[in-house]
Amino acid sequence: MTVKKQFASFEEMLTDSEVPVLVDFYAAWCGPCQMMAPVLDEVNARLKNRIQVVKIDTEKYPDLATEHRIYALPTLVLFEKGKPVQRFEGFVSAEQLIPKLESLL
């Protein structure tokens, strides 16, 4: 299960993380984004302590979406030490996503 967290700065949260951060850029009205929720729960469970999953609502944080060039929803971006490493656009199943993430960790 993903956990809601408050952070002072998105960049600070990314650079301060000891593990890579998978950011799910989504919107509440987006159907495929809602389908990603159980996938991200599985990612979180299977890669626990190796990755942090963070959800960013692009409606609430449009500047972050613009800054990271989010043009399709959902978009997942894997950050390591504050830098984007890999991007996944659209719905991705757990069976597809977890092996790709494991190869990057």
N, C-alpha and C positions, 0 to 999 in steps of 0.2 A: 504494500500500500504506500502511495506517495504521501508525504507529509507537507503541510503548509508551513513555510518558514518565512520570517521577516528578515530582510537584509538591507543594510544601509546603501550598498552599492552593488549592482549586478556584477561589475568587473571585479570588485573586491571579493565577492562570494566565489567567483570562478578561480581567481588566483590563490585564495586562501584554502581552497579545498585540497586535501591530501590525496584524493582520488579523482580520476576524470569525472566530469559532470556531463550528463546527458540532459540537454534542455529540450523540452517539448513545447514548441511554440504552437498555441492552439487558440480557438475561440469557442465559446459556449454554444453558439448556433451551428457549429460545424459538425455534421454527422460523422465523417471519418475520424474526426478528432475524438469524439465520444467512443468510437470503436477502439481507439488506441489505449484507453484507460486500463482494460484488463491485460493488454500486452505489456504495458509499462509496469503493472503490478508484478507480472511474471518476471520481467527483466530485473526488477528490484529484488525479488526473492532469489532468483538464480545467481545474480552477480553481486549479492549483498557483500558489503565491505570492499568491493573492487570498483564500484561505480556509485555515483550519486545521481538520482533522477530528480529533476526540477521542472515544474510546469510553469510556463509564462503565458498569461492571457494577453493576446495581442490587442484586444480591445481596451484593456486597462493600461497596457504599456506599449502604445504605438511607436514611441521613440526607439525602444529596444528592437521592435520588429523592423523598423526602417534601418536602423544602424546595422543590423545583421542580415539585411536584404531578404527578409521573409516575404515571399510573394505567393506561396502556396501553403495551404493548411491541410493536415498538420505538417510541420517541418521539425525534424529532430536534428539537433546539432550536438556533436560530441566535442567538448572542450577539454583540453589537457593543459594545465598550467596557464589558464586564461586564454589560450589560443584555439580557434576552431580546427579540428582534426578531420572530421567527417560529417557529412550532411546527408540526411535521408528525407525525401519529400514524398508526401502522400502516405497512405496506410501501408504499414509493413507488419507482417505477422511475427509472432514471437519466434517461430521456427526459422524465419529468415533473419530477423534482427539479432538474436542472441549470438549465433556463430560469427556474424560480422563484427559485433562489438568485442567478443572474446579475442578475435584476431588482432584487434587494435589495442587491447589492454596489455 
